[in-house]
């Protein structure tokens, strides 16, 4: 299952899927998202796998869609990536096995969506979470509007989505956005303990429990439909082009509402 930008390993019933573009904090493009989706769906039905781990190589978990290539027309933010990201979120939520996000660094944009789709998020204390979409004239996607709201409520979801503020991992745990935050020195041992625990659990009971709680708390299909319709419009705006321009120029954007 390993590809150039998505590395995989199975050991003792634990399938570890690692985003491997550390030079850009594991920001994703369409091909990388498709590879991630392929790995998740393959392990979801692999009888040798009891639990999946999602993590990132280097200093970041996933910094969202890759906008480092150039202008808006050739950035990694496009409808292909948009719809592929939605498929990843659905695959994580529908996977009958527990999925643990081991968030080693920044989880921003759709990277935050991927983390929150998991059943258990363990974050290093130095990690952070950010819905960075409005900074480039876009709206949250990848199911974030449902996932964040289900975790922290409407008021805090709006605060995070509208302001695009950076939320440190400790505060994210305090708010209930994630399951737990641990000191950096304890991060790897804690992730290993959580994964080992799930691998030893009762597979049918875990699958039924996960499905029931997700059904009771989320309507991600409806959220994705709203996000994808809105994002398609926003991707064609002058504000999005200005947001990408300003990102590359490392200066504040001048949005006009056009």
C-alpha positions, 0 to 999 in steps of 0.5 A: 500500500505504500506510495511516494507520499503515503507510507503504510506498515502493518504490525501486530494488527495495527495498520499505520498510515503516515502522510509523508510530505514533511517538507510541506508539513504533509499538505496534500494534493489530489493524488496524495488524498487518493492514496490515503483513501486507498490505504484506509479502504484496503485496511478496513477490510483486511482481516489482519488489521484490527485498528488503523493509525493516521499520522504525519512524518516530521513536524506536521500531521497535515497542514491542509491542501497544498497551496505552495505550488503557485497561484490559485489556478495551479494550487492543490486546492481544487474540486478534485482534491475537495471531493477526494477529501470527502471520500477520505472522511467517509472512509474513516467514519465508515471503517468498521475498525477503530481509527486513531489519529496520532497528531504529532504537529499542526493539523490545519484545514482539511488535515483537521477534518481528517484528524477529527474523523478518527475515533480517538485523537491523541495529540502531542502537546506541541501540536495545534489545530486550525480551520485555516480556510477563511484565510484564503477565501474558502470555507471549511470542508472535508466534513469539518462543519459537522465534525467540529460542531459535534465536538465543541458546539456551535459557538466554538465551531463558529469561532474556529471557522470564522476567525481561523485561529490556531488552537493549541492541543491542550486547549483543544483537549479542554474544549473536547475537540480531541480526546487527549493531549499528552506531553511530547515525550509521552506522545509515542508511548501513549499512541502505542498504548492506545493502539495496542488496546484497540487491537486487543478489543472485541472487533464486533463490539467496537464496530457496532459502538462506533457506528451507533455513536457516529449515527447518533451525532453526525450527518456528514453526508449532508455536511459534505454536500453543503461544503462541496457546493459552497466550496465550488463557488468560492474556488471561482472567486477573486477573493480565493485568488487573492488569498492564494496570492497573499499566501505566497507573498506572505502578506495580509490578503485584501478581500473585496467580496468578489 
